[in-house]
Amino acid sequence: MTKMPGGLAASEALEAHYENLDLLGLDYVDHVMTHFPADWKVTPERSSKSQRQEEWMGLENLYYQGLTRSIGISHYCPQHIDDVLDIATVNPSINQVEYHVGSGDIDHVIQKCRENGIHFMSFSPLCGPCDLKDPSDSLINGALVADVAQNYGPDVTGSQVALRYIVQQALEEDSYIAGVIPKSNNIEHIKSNAQ
């Protein structure tokens, strides 16, 4: 799975994908997604419905050329999803959005994904970018997740509880929750995430 910046023209999407393939030393990837429904600066010319549609057509071109097996979106709200679906010949397979214990489906994006056959993938399931004013709110070792973890034994951690919260939703029948992508550079955390 790899990403490219949002707000790209179709030709720029192709160029960004070839750059990713070169860096990875691959001929194709299993999945590529546009990282945001606009460029990071949200400049008007790269933040419009037409720009999202042009970038999506670029992703579809990659798909039809066999340079990726699936294509998706990231951080797209229902309106942005509609922008893409208006012109899509290939449905987005995934929408990756920040989602974790306590965040809820604020703008009904999970429902929108379910209605359109798009798998919803949790980004930052341990609330990495969250600005915690109270450390007891942490999804790694805060009070809520630590208290729940105690109910399952001494080897269960708060972070495992927070990850399981999303995994459990993915296991429900007819769920369009695609699971979680925990991130760590710590080998012990990586092993723990797999348990």
C-alpha positions in Angstrom: 0.0 0.0 0.0 1.3 3.4 -0.9 -0.1 6.9 -1.2 0.3 10.0 -3.3 -0.4 13.6 -2.5 -3.9 15.0 -3.0 -4.8 17.7 -5.5 -2.7 16.3 -8.4 -3.5 16.4 -12.1 -3.9 13.0 -13.8 -0.4 13.3 -15.3 1.1 14.3 -11.9 -0.6 11.2 -10.4 1.0 9.0 -12.9 4.4 10.6 -12.3 4.0 10.3 -8.5 3.1 6.6 -8.9 6.1 5.9 -11.0 8.3 7.6 -8.5 6.8 5.4 -5.7 7.4 2.3 -7.8 11.0 3.3 -8.4 11.6 4.0 -4.7 10.0 0.6 -3.8 11.8 -1.3 -6.6 8.4 -2.7 -7.8 6.5 -3.0 -11.1 3.1 -2.6 -9.4 1.6 -2.2 -5.9 -1.4 -3.9 -4.4 -3.0 -0.6 -3.4 -2.5 3.1 -4.0 -4.5 5.9 -2.6 -4.7 9.7 -2.8 -3.7 11.0 0.6 -6.0 13.9 1.0 -8.9 15.5 -1.0 -6.8 18.5 -1.7 -3.1 19.6 -1.6 -1.8 20.1 1.9 -2.1 23.9 1.6 -5.7 23.6 0.4 -5.1 26.0 -2.5 -8.3 26.7 -4.4 -7.1 25.3 -7.7 -6.0 22.0 -6.1 -9.0 21.7 -3.7 -12.0 21.5 -6.0 -14.4 18.8 -7.1 -13.0 18.9 -10.6 -9.4 18.5 -9.2 -10.5 15.5 -7.1 -12.1 14.0 -10.2 -9.1 14.6 -12.3 -6.8 12.9 -9.8 -9.2 10.0 -9.5 -9.2 9.5 -13.3 -5.4 9.4 -13.0 -5.7 6.6 -10.3 -8.1 4.7 -12.5 -5.5 5.0 -15.4 -2.9 3.3 -13.1 -5.4 0.6 -12.2 -6.3 -0.1 -15.9 -2.6 -0.2 -16.8 -2.0 -2.9 -14.1 0.3 -0.6 -12.1 -1.9 -1.2 -9.0 -4.5 -3.9 -8.0 -6.8 -1.5 -6.2 -7.2 2.3 -5.7 -8.5 4.3 -2.8 -8.8 7.5 -0.9 -7.8 8.9 2.4 -9.3 11.6 4.6 -12.4 11.9 2.4 -15.7 13.0 3.9 -19.0 12.1 2.3 -19.0 15.1 -0.1 -15.5 14.3 -1.3 -16.6 10.6 -1.8 -19.6 11.8 -3.9 -17.2 14.0 -6.0 -15.3 10.8 -6.9 -18.3 8.5 -7.3 -19.9 11.0 -9.8 -17.2 10.0 -12.4 -15.7 6.7 -11.1 -15.6 3.6 -13.3 -13.6 1.9 -10.6 -15.0 2.2 -7.1 -12.6 3.3 -4.3 -11.8 0.1 -2.4 -10.7 1.9 0.8 -11.2 5.2 2.6 -8.5 5.6 5.3 -9.6 8.1 8.0 -8.5 8.8 11.5 -10.7 6.7 13.7 -10.2 5.4 17.3 -11.9 4.9 20.6 -13.8 8.0 21.4 -13.9 9.5 17.8 -17.1 8.1 16.6 -18.5 8.5 13.0 -18.7 12.3 13.3 -19.6 13.2 9.7 -21.2 9.8 8.8 -18.3 8.8 6.6 -18.4 5.2 7.8 -22.1 5.0 6.8 -21.3 6.6 3.4 -18.5 4.1 2.8 -20.9 1.2 3.8 -23.6 2.4 1.4 -21.1 2.6 -1.5 -19.1 -0.6 -0.9 -16.0 1.2 0.2 -14.0 -0.3 3.1 -13.3 2.1 5.9 -9.8 1.8 7.3 -8.7 3.3 10.6 -5.7 5.6 10.5 -4.1 6.5 13.8 -6.0 4.0 15.9 -4.0 5.0 19.0 -4.7 8.6 18.4 -1.1 9.5 17.4 -1.8 13.1 16.3 -4.2 13.8 19.2 -3.4 16.7 21.5 -4.0 15.2 24.9 -4.6 17.7 27.6 -4.9 14.9 30.2 -2.5 11.9 29.9 -5.2 9.7 31.5 -7.1 10.0 28.1 -4.3 8.2 26.3 -5.3 5.2 24.1 -2.0 3.5 24.9 -2.1 3.5 28.7 -4.9 5.9 29.8 -7.5 5.1 32.4 -10.3 3.8 30.1 -8.2 1.4 28.1 -6.1 0.3 31.1 -9.2 -0.4 33.1 -10.7 -2.5 30.4 -7.3 -4.3 29.8 -7.2 -5.4 33.5 -10.4 -7.4 32.8 -8.6 -9.6 30.3 -5.4 -10.4 32.3 -2.0 -9.0 33.2 -0.5 -9.4 29.7 -3.2 -7.3 28.0 -2.3 -3.7 27.4 -4.3 -0.6 26.9 -3.1 -0.2 23.3 -4.2 -3.8 22.6 -7.7 -2.9 23.9 -7.8 0.3 21.7 -6.8 -1.7 18.6 -9.2 -4.5 19.4 -12.1 -2.0 19.6 -11.7 -1.4 15.9 -10.8 -5.0 14.9 -13.9 -6.2 16.7 -16.0 -3.9 14.5 -14.3 -5.3 11.4 -15.3 -8.8 12.5 -19.0 -8.0 12.6 -21.2 -9.4 9.8 -21.7 -7.0 6.9 -19.0 -4.6 8.3 -17.2 -2.3 6.0 -14.6 -1.5 8.7 -11.4 -2.8 7.1 -9.3 -2.9 10.2 -6.5 -0.9 11.5 -3.0 0.2 10.5 -1.0 0.7 13.7 2.4 2.3 13.3 5.5 1.8 15.3 9.3 1.7 15.0 9.6 -0.2 18.2 10.0 -4.0 17.7 8.2 -4.8 21.0 5.2 -2.6 20.0 5.1 -4.2 16.6 5.0 -7.7 18.2 2.3 -6.5 20.6 0.2 -5.1 17.7 0.2 -8.6 16.1 -1.2 -10.3 19.2 
